[in-house]
Amino acid sequence: MGVRINLEVNGESYEREVEPRQLLVYFLREELGLTGTNVGCETSLCGACTILVDGQAIKACTQLAVQADGSSITTIEGLATNGDYHPLQQAFWDCHGLQCGFCTPGMIMAAADLLQRDSSPSETEVRQALKGNLCRCTGYHNIVRSVMTAAEGGS
Amino acid sequence: MGSVIGTSVKRREDPDLITGKGKFTDDLALPGMLHASIVRSPHAHARIRSVDTSRAAAAAGVVAVYTGQDIADSEAGGVVPVGWLLPNLKTPAHPILAVDTVRYVGDGIAVVVAEGRYQARDAAELVAVDYEPLDAAVDAKGATAEGQPQVHEEAPGNVAFDWDLGDKTAVDAAFEGAAHVASIDLRNSRIVPFAIEPRAALASYDPEKGLTLRMTSQNPHVHRLLMSLASIDLPEHKIRVIAPEVGGGFGSKIHHYPDEAIASWCAMRIGRPVKWTATRSETNMTDAHGRDHVTHAEMALDGDGKILGFRVETYAAMGAYLSTFAPCVPTYLHGTLMSGQYDMPAIHIRVIGTFTNTAPVDAVRGAGRPEATFLIERLMDLAALETGLDPTEVRRRNFVPADAFPYQTQVALAYDSGDYETALDKALDKAGYAELRAEQQKRRDAGDSKLLGIGVCAYIEACGIAPSAVVGALGAQAGLYESAKVRVHPTGTVTVFSGSSAHGQGHLTTFAQIVSDRLGVPLENVDVVEGDTGEIPFGMGTYGSRSAAVGGSAIAKSLDKIIAKGAKIAAHLLEASESDLEFADNAWSVKGSPDKSVAWGDVCLQAYLAHNIPEGIEPGLEETTFYDPANFTYPFGTHIGVVEVDSETGEVEILRYIAVDDCGEQINPMIVEGQVHGGIAYGVGQALWEEAVYDDHGQLLTSTLLDYALPKAHQLPSFELDHTITPCPHNPLGVKGIGEAGTIASPATITNAVIDALAPYGVRHLDMPLEPEKLWRAMHSGEDA
């Protein structure tokens, strides 16, 4: 017994019938094939699944697909424009802000949310804003540097 | 030759990973793919009276339900073996699904295979298991006490092995003449490795072609070999293991676990692809944990603070079964490190490995060396207290001097090169050590509630463990060489097939740098292939900080062979003597006559045209090396932590973290620094927050992120890094390895800093994690709360 939902993902409109209990992250990954959004904990604690819903960062592992009906979603796959990296993508590359890359999409989306709200955050503000996103590889050092660099470039 | 080595080239891995294009195992799907969910024991120790799968089998979407008995009744080996043996080691069988007894919370009992991920998980809850609960043995040392429950009948007293190293008589004699003795009882806490990507496997089977297993692996060939030898019924050449993007490992994806074998067995039995992806709780319950030592140690010193002898007794939990390399970790990766950076004339260590009703324990980032370093460096601080010397001075007086290398320790290892005092001085200088001590005194005099602590840790790491004949004599059931095939194409571009297997370390970049540097070809003309047993030569994989030193050296050796063969063809084309040629700037030329030269591309093309190559030379330009190092490599350094402890709340803030590391030559300094950053954070996590906690009944209390506390961005400072370079003298690149250094140093660094902050309260030692409550109690134990 599916529920019909309409939503926009990365600028494209989709109409799909979904199981009411399907998590948004599995809808994106398994129905739409957008596997850039990762699942690390299924309890909204690691942040690997962070996406933007109507411009706000949310954790897609604890939201149902049906809740996203009528909304506009951006995932890591939709962040670049016309083939140009988003300043955060560029900065993560330039500053070695990733190692294994598993947390990276969520980390970049959470940082994108921050920079929308505050275009020139301090290091402390960046660290506070990213505390819901876990990285086991980088010790956050270069992630923070990446976000600060993207902010400087964008202001 | 070139200047590509030593340059911070941006990573070629990143474009896929910053755009979401990188494919991790769970991102992959195959036509007809099914999902597996494993039914796990909620008991730490119980007999299985019966398993009723009927309701699960009838549930929506379920294709099959199998129990341990189904696997036992099949042709499959059905076990996961241990890959490192010690004298008199007890090796009870570890079935991939339990048949009559479960031995830890998370032990698998049955597997449900269904059309959908949710359907498999739903049906798994319908499998009814009738358990007869048994008492559990949980504590690494307590498990050996009389009357404790027995984890395995064949291991009386729960002792898996009792191992020792060093000269007990000499140590006993040393203590007789000691002016000072520093002693400690400590527990090195148990941690969950916690890669952010949970383990996963996607198995597909074709009766003609065999099994293709895509999985979260740090060493695909090791997984293939163990899978074939013991777990499933297929010869090695009919198994292809592929590691797609791997989302962190930290040791946890070295080991051969039951789950990936179960998925493979199911795919073979059903004839459709089967995917299994761990939930976070499954990961915390079943990934092999790290550390979990209970240790008593004593250090004897003379009146000048010089170490005379060191004795150690450690109980090391193995968990419920022996994981792949588990017996090696507390023995040959821990016991052999007991000399640290110090010239110790007498050492003896005894390690008792014990079975407990907990998740297995195996290598986790650092593997034995963080435990060794923690013990030695805590004792050096206690030695400073005993002797009245500054912690840096007691270390300095005991360093192996820079002119004493190679240095033979009393615990088997021979250090290749080092300069410990220079690294210490650099770190002290960078930290402003004297000013920090002055600030600390000022605060203490003023009765400041913000207690300043300064912690120093001088560490050594033994990595790239080798040569194979030696590790074989120590019990390894594998060699520890690495392979590299370098294929030069007719147009002069290059593909490297490496036995290393990166999961965040950036090999596609650093290995291409080695090729570009040695051959003079542009980086964009070099590709690196790893992680697929169908493409690469037999390789040992990535762990133990070994990939640059062993895997990179294998590439360098193959490049030497390529250049040597190229020189023969070039000499033939130039009608010159090979000995008159030199290879530089991507061409061979006659020494002294640079206009008489033949370009790299012309030699490569001729190698494949074979119209005009010297007699006795085969066409083609491709070379393979299995590089077996002459010795371990020995990175080292000094880390300094500066912390503030709030005496009113017990909370710790890390104000500064200074790291001076020496990993020999650096191929890509940006990547080296990234490894140090991550390594530091990993160890800080253990020092301050992380702990895998079992209650007395063997229930894991920390199976989710709600109760297992990983370091977060706002809890860490930016790190202050510097380095010294003391090249490794015995490998072609002069590199030593850097993947684990931070994790080896930082638990002791931070703990020493916190204990130093608490010195006015007379606190001499506290076990990790240094949680606020523990600190508060230590400070206020004499008061009414």
Chai-1 contact restraints between the chains, C-beta under 6 A:
chainA,res_idxA,chainB,res_idxB,connection_type,confidence,min_distance_angstrom,max_distance_angstrom,comment,restraint_id
A,T35,B,D27,contact,1.0,0.0,6.0,A-B,restraint_1
A,G36,B,G20,contact,1.0,0.0,6.0,A-B,restraint_2
A,G40,B,I196,contact,1.0,0.0,6.0,A-B,restraint_3
A,C41,B,R280,contact,1.0,0.0,6.0,A-B,restraint_4
A,C41,B,L705,contact,1.0,0.0,6.0,A-B,restraint_5
A,L45,B,L705,contact,1.0,0.0,6.0,A-B,restraint_6
A,C46,B,I196,contact,1.0,0.0,6.0,A-B,restraint_7
A,A48,B,I196,contact,1.0,0.0,6.0,A-B,restraint_8
A,I76,B,G20,contact,1.0,0.0,6.0,A-B,restraint_9
A,E77,B,G20,contact,1.0,0.0,6.0,A-B,restraint_10
A,Q89,B,I18,contact,1.0,0.0,6.0,A-B,restraint_11
A,F92,B,I18,contact,1.0,0.0,6.0,A-B,restraint_12
A,W93,B,D14,contact,1.0,0.0,6.0,A-B,restraint_13
A,W93,B,I18,contact,1.0,0.0,6.0,A-B,restraint_14
A,H96,B,M670,contact,1.0,0.0,6.0,A-B,restraint_15
A,H96,B,G674,contact,1.0,0.0,6.0,A-B,restraint_16
A,L98,B,L17,contact,1.0,0.0,6.0,A-B,restraint_17
A,Q99,B,G504,contact,1.0,0.0,6.0,A-B,restraint_18
A,C100,B,G247,contact,1.0,0.0,6.0,A-B,restraint_19
A,C100,B,G248,contact,1.0,0.0,6.0,A-B,restraint_20
A,C100,B,H503,contact,1.0,0.0,6.0,A-B,restraint_21
A,C100,B,G504,contact,1.0,0.0,6.0,A-B,restraint_22
A,G101,B,L17,contact,1.0,0.0,6.0,A-B,restraint_23
A,G101,B,G22,contact,1.0,0.0,6.0,A-B,restraint_24
A,F102,B,I196,contact,1.0,0.0,6.0,A-B,restraint_25
A,F102,B,E197,contact,1.0,0.0,6.0,A-B,restraint_26
A,F102,B,G247,contact,1.0,0.0,6.0,A-B,restraint_27
A,C103,B,I196,contact,1.0,0.0,6.0,A-B,restraint_28
A,T104,B,L17,contact,1.0,0.0,6.0,A-B,restraint_29
A,P105,B,G20,contact,1.0,0.0,6.0,A-B,restraint_30
A,R127,B,A713,contact,1.0,0.0,6.0,A-B,restraint_31
A,R127,B,H714,contact,1.0,0.0,6.0,A-B,restraint_32
A,Q128,B,H714,contact,1.0,0.0,6.0,A-B,restraint_33
A,L130,B,A713,contact,1.0,0.0,6.0,A-B,restraint_34
A,K131,B,K712,contact,1.0,0.0,6.0,A-B,restraint_35
A,K131,B,A713,contact,1.0,0.0,6.0,A-B,restraint_36
A,K131,B,H714,contact,1.0,0.0,6.0,A-B,restraint_37
A,L134,B,L710,contact,1.0,0.0,6.0,A-B,restraint_38
A,R136,B,I196,contact,1.0,0.0,6.0,A-B,restraint_39
A,R136,B,G248,contact,1.0,0.0,6.0,A-B,restraint_40
A,C137,B,G248,contact,1.0,0.0,6.0,A-B,restraint_41
A,C137,B,G504,contact,1.0,0.0,6.0,A-B,restraint_42
A,C137,B,G678,contact,1.0,0.0,6.0,A-B,restraint_43
A,T138,B,H677,contact,1.0,0.0,6.0,A-B,restraint_44
A,T138,B,G678,contact,1.0,0.0,6.0,A-B,restraint_45
A,G139,B,H677,contact,1.0,0.0,6.0,A-B,restraint_46
A,G139,B,G678,contact,1.0,0.0,6.0,A-B,restraint_47
A,G139,B,I680,contact,1.0,0.0,6.0,A-B,restraint_48
A,G139,B,A681,contact,1.0,0.0,6.0,A-B,restraint_49
A,Y140,B,A713,contact,1.0,0.0,6.0,A-B,restraint_50
A,Y140,B,L716,contact,1.0,0.0,6.0,A-B,restraint_51
A,H141,B,H677,contact,1.0,0.0,6.0,A-B,restraint_52
A,H141,B,S718,contact,1.0,0.0,6.0,A-B,restraint_53
A,H141,B,F719,contact,1.0,0.0,6.0,A-B,restraint_54
